[in-house]
């Protein structure tokens, strides 16, 4: 750790002993007139932000939502999604965060597994969410938000007329409610004092964990508040109301919610909310808004450096440039650092490593020191060890082993899944709980950590974790399919693309039409980023001695032949 890093470490020592909302209220008390978020040019200060949160909180109380109840937030990065998160937290309810582009059947799964009483979504997703709700086990009220309600007045009117006329009829079920009506509903409600109890679930995020099957990850107020303090310490400045962050990483993702939203807001800084991402809109936002901090997955930076949008532009306003979601190759890091220097930015790109099971990053490249191939050093109070896989037997410095870690951001459990929780969270002899990551790596004599490979079978495509077994289960259900195997193959933009090797039932034609038929079959069951990009027909697939498909052989073949 260099001297500049030590400067930031000593300035903050205590984690806020309060809820996530309580941390935002503290920021409001310190910076009442500072801008909390910028949405398409509409600026909202911290005082008004907290008023909006409490207005929606009163609406929820009026509708019977209380402590411990779960409400699903199925939203892009819009003000309503952020306000709803903190409103639920204000009254002790739990925010269940899901991808708005999730397949209908997956939304039903998220509603069922979380036992959600309500779901917030955009009007453009209403029909899909309604179908998901109708298949769910319990009755679920839908809250409908409209993007034009949060746009600056002229832009909102244009959007309503030009783009959103067809959705103005929603909601069309009797018990569903508009977001704007929810805001007015609880005017006669008096909210109770903020109640904080360490260890209670505040947010549920989703991940495949070690098995690849989607599971809810139960995270607490302390998890998020601790992360906020940790990141503020190492960000490269005294994070405050003078700073801004381009919040493009989604709020249903640990990186996006934990750093892009909560860390920034509890520090009194400004979130620049980006609801829909393209390389072009991202580049435009960077140049127009001049954020001090940006973050993204490696594929985003790869695309950014290939656009001509930044030709001749000055990026000296950047204080922090972070990469996460996938390994940053040494070649891409060199390219990024060269790009930043050429555009007058005095910073390097900084890689982070973490899992949703500890919210997001728990290890980050220091401000001014980087080692090639390293994912950095652990954040304050995060302890890393390299061990024999599945054990507490430590490896020597420089030796490969499984990465395990402990600290204040560890999840409490997988939702209603004791077996997988026990596989992932394990106690040592001293009673300390450690997260077994399923990732291989090593540590050097300076405490820098190096990621090598995943023990678990997983594909990373455009920053999303995709589990082959999940896709295989769906393809195998297709009536024309005998069996299949899914792997990730190299892709210059996505890092990996999804390829399915398929053996059809006898007599089925190996045609392009059949490939499309399989892809169409997958769509209702898989999220868009899980859809197989390529389908390759084979008469048979290689097998191991015990009769399982030898996916390693297919990976080696793809590595060799493309």
N, C-alpha and C positions, 0 to 999 in steps of 0.2 A: 504493500500500500504506500502510495507516495504522500508527500506533505500536503498537497492540495486536497486529497481525500480526507486526511485527518482533520482538516479545518472544518469540514461539514459534519464529521462524525461527532465531534464534541459539542455541537450546538443544540442537539436534540437528544434527550435521554429517556423520556417517559412516553409510554404509549397511552393515548387517551383512554381513560377509564370510563367509557361511555359507549353509547350505541353509534352506529354509522350516522344516523341523523344527528345525534348529539355532537359529533365531530364537525358536521356541516354547520350546525348552529354556532359552534365556537368560531368558525371561520366568518360567519355572518356578523357576530359580535365584534370581531376584530376589523373586518373590512365591509361594513354595511353597504357602501355605495359601489364597491368593486363589481365588475361584471363576472357573473358566475358562468353564463354560457352565451355563446353567439350561435344563433341558428339562422343560416341563410341571410345574415345581416340584421336580424332582430336581436337586440341586446337585452339581457335580463340581469339585474344586479342581485346580490346575495339577499338583500332584504325582501325583495319581491319573490325570489326563488323560494325562500322559507315560507312565505305566505302561501304560495301555490302548493307547496308540500302539505302544509297544514289544512288547506282547503280540501284537497283530495283525501287526506286522512279522515277529516270529519265526514266526508261523503261515504267512505268505506265503513266507518262506525255506524252511520245511519242505515246502511244496508246489512248490518249484522256481522261485519268482519271484525275480528278481535285477535287477541294475543294467541299466537300459535297457529292461526288459520293460514292456509296457503293459497296464494293467488299467482297465476301464471302470467308472466310478461312476455309476450310474443311480438317483439317490436324491433325495428331498426334503431339507429342512433338519432332519436328525436327527443324533444323536451318531455313529451308525455311519458316515455319509457323511463327516463331518469327521475322525473318527479314521482312517478308511481313507485319506483324502488324505495325512495326515501319516505314516502307517505306510509307505505306498508311497515317499514322499519319504525316509523314514529309511533305506531300503535302496537308494536310487538308482533305483527304478522310476518309471514315469510314470503319472500319473492322467489318464485320458481322461474328461472330464466331459460327461454328456449329460442331457437333460430326461427325467424318468421318465414323462411323459405323451406322449413321442414315439410316433409311429406305428410299428408293428412293422417295416415295411420300412426306416424311417429308422434304427432301432436296428441292424438288420443292416448298413446302410451304415456306421454309426459303428464297428461291430466290425471290418468289413472294412478300412476306410480306415486304422484305427489298428493293425490286426493284434493285437487284444487277446487275451490268453491267458485272462483271467477277466473276469467282470462281477459287480458287487455291486448287488443290487436289493432292494426290499421284497417280502415274500411276496404282497402284493396285486397286484403287477405280474408275478408269476412266470410265469403262463401266456403272457402276451404276450412276455416276454423269452425264454422257452423256445422259442417259435415263431421268434423272431428269430435265436436261436443256431442252431437247426436249419437255417436257410437261409444261415447265414454260411459263408464259405469255409474257415475253420479251426475246429478243435474249441475250444470255450470252456466252461470250468467256471463254473457259476453259484453265487455266494455269496448266501445268503438271510438277510436281516435281518428281525426282527420288532419292530414298534414297542413292543409291551408289555414287551420285555426292557429298555427304557430308561426306562420310566415308574416313578414312585414305586409301592411295593409294592401298596397298595390299589387304585390306579387301574389298574395293570397287570393285576391279576386281573379287575377289572370289564371291561376292554377285551377280555381273552382270552375271557371267557364271552359277552359281549354282542355283540361286533362281529367277532371274528376267528376264530371256531371253524372256519369252512370252510377257512381258509388254514393251519390247523395241520398239514395233510397234506404241505405243501411243505417241502423239495424232494422231488420224486418221481422224479428221475433218480439213478441209482446213483452217478455221479461228483460230483454237486453237494453242497454243504456248508452247514450253518447257520453263521451268524456266531458264535454262542456256542461252537460246536465249533472254529472257526478260532482263537478266542482261546486255547483250551487246547492246541492242536495242537503248538505249538513250544516247549513248556516246556524241552526239552533243547537248544535252539538258543542259541548265543552270538552276539549281533549284532556285526558289525564296527564299527570307529569310523565316525563320520559322515564322509562323503567329499564334498567340495565342489569343483566345477570350473566356473568361470564360462562361461556360454554353453550349458550342457547343458539340454535340455528337461526341465522338471519337471511341467508341466501342459499339456494340450491342451484348449482351448475351441473352440467352433464359431461361425462367422459366415458371412454371405454375401459379405463383402468387397466388391469393386467390381463383381462380375459377378452377384451374387445366387445363385450356386451354393454350397452348403454346403462349407466348407473348414475343416480343422483349423488352429488358430492355435497355434503352438509358443511357449510362454512359459517363462521361466527363473526360478530361485530369485531372482536379482537383480531381475528385473522386479517380483516380488511384494514383496520386502523393501524395495526402493526406494519403491514405492507406499506401503507401511506407514509409512515415515519421513515421506514427503511429506504424507500425510493427517494424521498425528499432529501435525505442525508447524502446520497451519492449522485444526485442529478447534475451537479456541476455548478450550482448557484444556491443562494438562499431562496428557495421556492416560495413565492408570495404573490400578492395581487398584481405585481408588475409583469408576471409571466403568463404565457399562454401555451396550450397544447392542442395539436390537431387530432381530435378524437375520431379517428376513422376506424380503429379496431372495434368490432361489434360489442355491444353491452352484454350479450349472452356468452361472451368469451372471457376467461379469467384475465387475460392481458388487457382487453378493452375495458372491462368493468373495474378491475382492481387498480390499474395504473391510469388509463386514459380518462376515467371518470372520477373514482373516489380519491385517489392520491391527489389529483389536481384540485378537486373541490375542497377537500379538507385542508388544503394549503392556502386557500383563498385565491388561487390562480383562475385562469379563464379556460373553459372547455370550448373549443370550436367544433361543434357537432356536425359530422358529415354523415347523412343518412344513406347515401347510395354511392358506391365507390366505382370509379373507373380511373385508369392511369391519368387520363386527361383532366378529370375533375379534381383529382388529388393534386396534380401539378399546379392547376389554376389556383386552388385554395392556398397552397404553400406560398405562391408568389403574391397573391392578393392580401392574405391575412397575416403573413410574416410571423408564423408561430415560432416560439423559442424552442419548442420540443416537437419532434415527430417520431413516430414509431410505425413499424410495419414488419411484414414477413420478408424473407430474402427475395421472393419472386417479385414483390412490389418494387424493391430497390432496383432489381435487374431491369424491370420495365421502365422505371423512372430515368435511369441513366441512358436508356436508348432513345428517349424522346428528345426532340429539339426544343421543347418548351423552355428549357433553362439556358439556352444559348445566350451568352453575354449577360446573364442575370447575376445579381449579388445575393448571396445567402449568408452574409455575415451575421444576420440576426439569430442564427441557429446556435443554441447552447447545448442541446442534447439530441442525438440521432441514435435511436435504439432499434435493434433487430431481434425478433423472437419468433417462436412458432415452428422453427426448423433450424437446422445447423447452417451457419453462415460459412461458406467455403472460403479458404484463404485467398483464392483468386478474386472472389466477389468483394471481400473486405478491402483488398488492395485497390480494386477498381473504385469502390465507394469512397475510400479515403482520398484517392487522387481526384475524384470528382468534387468532393467537398472543398479541398484545398484550392482547386482551380476556380471555384466560385466564391472565394474569400471567406469560407467558413473555417473557424479556427479549431474545429472539433474533429474527432474521428468517429466512425460508426462503432457503436458499443453493443456487443452481443449479450443477450440474456438467456438464461436457462431456467426452466422450472416446469411444473406440472399443475394442472387444475386442482389436484389434491393438496397443493399448498398455495392456492389462488392463482399464482402465475410465477413470475421470476423470483428465484431465491439465490441466484448467482449471476453476477453482472461484471462485465469488463470495467475496470476502474477508469477514471476520467482521462488520464493521460498515459497509462501504461497498458500495453497489450502484448500478449505472447501468441505467436502464430499457432492456430489450431485450438487455442484455449477458449473456454466459455466464461472465463473470469474468475472472480473470487466470491465466496459466499457473502451475502448481506449480513449486517449486524444481527447477532443472536441466532443466525442460521449456522448450524454445524454440519459439515459434510464428512462422511467416511467412505472409504473404498474397501469393500469386503468380498469374501467368497460369496457368490450368489446365494441368496436365501439364508445366510448365516450372519453372525456378528463377528466372525473371524476376520480381523483387519489384514489388508494387504500392505506390502511395503511401498514406500514412495516410488512412483514410476511404474508400479505393477498394475495391470488391468484387473478390474473387479467390478462388482455391482455398486452403483452410486446409491447411498442411503443418506437421509438427512433428517434433521430435527430442528424445531424452532417454533416461534409463536404463530406462524401462518398455516400450520398443519390442520387439515380437515379433522372433524370429530369422527366421521364415519361415512360409509356409503349408505344411502338411504335404505333402511329396511333390508340390509344385506350383510348379516353378521359374518358369513363365511368369507366373502371377498374382503371385507374390512380386516379380518384377522390375517389374511394373506398379505395385505399391503401395509397395515400399521402393526408394528411389533414392539414389545417392551424388552429392554435389556435388563441385566441383573440389578441395575440401580433404579429400575422403574421408569426410565425415560422412554418415551414413545418415538419410534423412528419410522419414517416413510421409506419403504423399499420401492425404488423407482422402476425397476425392470430395465434400467439403462446401464450399459457398461462404460467405464472410463477409468481415468487414473488421476492422481494429484502429484504435483511436483513439490520440490523443497520450499518454494515460496508460497505455497498454498493455492496456486492456480489449478483449476480443475479442467480436465480434458474429456470431452464426450467422444466415445468411440462408435458404439452401435447399440441397437436395442435388443434386449433379450427377447422381449415379446414381439410377435409378428404384427407389424404395423406399416402402413403407407402414409407418408406425409405429402399431401398435394395442396399447393397454394396456402400452406400454413395450417391446413385442417388435418387432424389425425383421423385416418380411415382404417378400419379393421377388416382385413380380407374375409375372415370367417363370417362376418355379418353379411357381406355381399354374396358370398357363396351360399349361405342359407337361403337367400331370396332367389338366386338363379336356379338353385336345385329344386325349388318349388314350381318352376316353369314346366308345364306339361310335356314339352318337347325335349327336355334336358335329362340326360342320364346322370352325369355328375360334372363338376367343374373345379377349377382352381384359379384364384385371383392373386395377382402379384402387382407390384409397382415397378414401372420401367422408367428410365431416365427421360426427362423432358426439359428442354431448354428454358421454358417459362415456368411451368408448374413445379419444377424440381422432379416430381414423379407424376406419371399419369397411370390410370387404372386399366389394367389389361386382364380380361377373363379368358382363360383357356377352357373351352366347352366341348364335352363329348355328348353328342345328341343321341336320343333313342334310335334304335334301328329303323331305317326307312325315312327318317326326317332329312330334308334337303339341306346341304351346307351352302346356303345362298345368302346374299345380302339382305333379302327379305326376311330370312330367318333371324339374322343378327338384329335387325330392327325390331322384330317381334319380341326378342328377349329383352332388348333395351326398354321397350314400351311396357313390358311386364314388370320391370324393376321400378319404374317411376313412382307408383303409388306407395311403395314400401321404403324407398331409399331417399335420403336428402340429395339435393342436386349435385353437391360435390362428391357424393358417393357413387354416382352413376358411372358404369364402366365406359371408358372412352373408346376402348378397342375390344372386339371379340374375335378370338382366333379359334376356329374349329379344328379339332384333332380326332382321329379315330380312337386314340387311347392316350393316357397320360402316364408318365413314369411313376412307379410306386416304390415305397420303402419295403424293407423286409417284413414289416408287420402289416403291409397292405394299405398304408396311407399314401396319399398323393405326395410325391417328393417335390414340394414347391421350390426347394433350393436348386434343384436341377433346372427348373424352368427359369428361375432368376439368373442362374449362370448362363443359360442359353441366351436370354434376353440381353444380358450384359455383353456377351460376345457378338451377337448378331443384330442387336437392336430390336 
